[in-house]
């Protein structure tokens, strides 16, 4: 069966520090991968999605970047965090090329102080 | 572009009350439609889905019918429980061959449901 791992679960970082959140998927190959952010009291904002290794689409210009160094690994990064980067970050995967449901990780609560 | 609009919350109900959360969509072609549920501090879980017009998705007492004529996918439950308290998201998945970005999932803003005993 397929599983998705996202870590860390919580993170407190000072303004200006770097960020690296990692997401890995098991039990499937060539998945579509997604990073979403959920700010307090708001819905999901799609940040990045990837349909293959090295292929990243950015939905919103921002202080963040994403990389997919391996088929089932998706990394969200920042060189210098801003206060506005605080939020709940969710990684998800879906089967590529078909309209199927997405499967979500447990999320990372990031607080920038 | 494709979009999903769902009723704003929060919605507060008493246990055993009837629930409706409205969801409408705009899409080119024939998307698949989903309802996800998010319990506090967790990621989203698929609640139910429908992949073509007139399909009814159901799970855990929740139901939603894909209505192409009204472009709607309203979530209903006949008798809610305290354990149903969560945020509910309506979503669509746009098919590639209708110009949808491959694998692009579009979510509504979420509706928070609180059920009181």
Interface residues (C-beta under 8 A of the other chain):
Chain A: X6 X32 X34 X36 X42 X43 X44 X46 X49 X51 X57 X90 X92 X94 X96 X97 X99 X100 X101 X102 X103 X104 X105 X106 X107 X109
Chain B: X31 X32 X34 X36 X41 X42 X43 X44 X45 X46 X49 X51 X89 X91 X93 X94 X95 X96 X101 X102 X103 X104 X105 X106 X107 X108 X109 X110
